[in-house]
Amino acid sequence: MNIKTWIYRIALYALLFGVSALTYGGNALSPFLEKAVNGIALLGIPALVLFYFYQPGVYKVAAWALFLGVVLLVIESQYEYGKPVYSYFVIKRFAYCGLALSAYFVAARAGVLKIKYAVNIIFGLYVVNQLFLGQIFSYALTSETRTTSAPEAFYLVIPFLYYTVRYFTEKKIWDLFGSVAVFGFIVFLLHRSVMSSAAVAGLLVTGLAAIGKISDGSLNVRRTLGTVMVVTLASLPFLGIMGSIKADGFMEQIAGIFDPAEDNTGSWRLEQITHYMNQFNDRPLLGWRYEGYDRGEIMENEDFPEKGTIIHSQYVDMLYNYGVVGLAINLFIILGTLYVMYRRNPTFSTEQAVLFGFIASGLLFGISYQLPVFYWGFVGLGMFYGLHRQPDDVNPDDYDMVENEDDEHQDNPTVYTPQISI
């Protein structure tokens, strides 16, 4: 593997893992994390132009819309405030979704990234953060003492889906144990949005398996349900060890999923959604942009001295700050990727099935939280796998990039073909 491939591979790993607090010991205030996010977002803007001709059709349309939006934000800043970048905060948040386009370009040159590598990295980061750094020992099974943020816990949907898909395709009982164990860990971390997203993603890939999209559709229902029941029963002593007070608090947190209006954090989110959606009604097309940035957190205090607004929901955040246009660009990239993946592949490989489920789960996760920056990297990786399926049993290092000039229907002429030395 040449040096250029290594550079692209490092860039891909930076997009997928370098923009998450999990990589920095769970420190969301790390200056390195801030620089990484700002730098990657800044590089992603010119990439919309530089990589334009290497993008599939769906992403070409998104690149036009995103680059035009950034240009208009710069013009507005110059006209209204006398400088081209009044707030990089406003520009980068609009351009985050463009990282999916950058990830597609980089993935096409980085070699095949097997999803099991991503699973190993995620587990490794959790071992370091929770055990080696001792964070888990301060966790008392309450929302106030959680040692992971929701975006960090959202990573766990990937290994959960990985083991689930492997169970459907290879029918090995240990993969089912792995799937149940990861989901149990998600529940243990008490991020209800992640629980819901994982559950829906699990049901989605189960449906794909049932229709033969990722396997022959056969599934030993009795063995599957029996294994799940055994694992559940085996966990009961652990619930007893927690003690009645902690167990009651734990179950109260779970109950908040089904009745958010009666839950403290759930009711607060509902109040925030209602408040900012009323603001959205005043500027539905293009949102508040720089004016919204100057207004600060108007829900808490109209005279709040800090600029910028932290809105939990991805949908409300886009609608308030960038209007219907901003949200439409986000959804176009996500739904367009899912559409291409589904239509271009009669059956899914393990990588495709996991990425399809994870990308789809973001649609639910975005109701409660803003989509993590790393999510867009996985969206672009999903588009790459949707267009260029790779066999599961081939070593990524056996692939060299070649130009395929004969395929007139290929959106991106750069593909991988095996060049195996004998």
WOMOUR-V754313 format. One line per field, one symbol per residue. ss: DSSP state (h for helix, s for strand, l for the rest). Layout:
ss=???
This chain:
ss=llhhhhhhhhhhhhhhhlllhhhhllllllhhhhhhhhhhhhhhhhhhhhlhhhllhhhhhhhhhhhhhhhhhhhhhhhhhllllllhhhhhhhhhhhhhhhhhhhhhhhllllhhhhhhhhhhhhhhhhhhllhhhhllllhhhllllhhhhhlhhhhhhhhhhhhhhhllhhhhhhhhhhhhhhhhlllhhhhhhhhhhhhhhhhhhhllllllllllhhhhhhhhhhhhhhhhhhhhhhlhhhhhhhhhhhhllllhhhlhhhhhhhhhhhhhhhhhllllllllhhhhhhhllllllllllllllllllhhhhhhhhhhhhhhhhhhhhhhhhhhhhhhhlllllhhhhhhhhhhhhhhhhhhhllllhhhhhhhhhhhhhhhllllllllhhhsssssllllllllllsssssllll
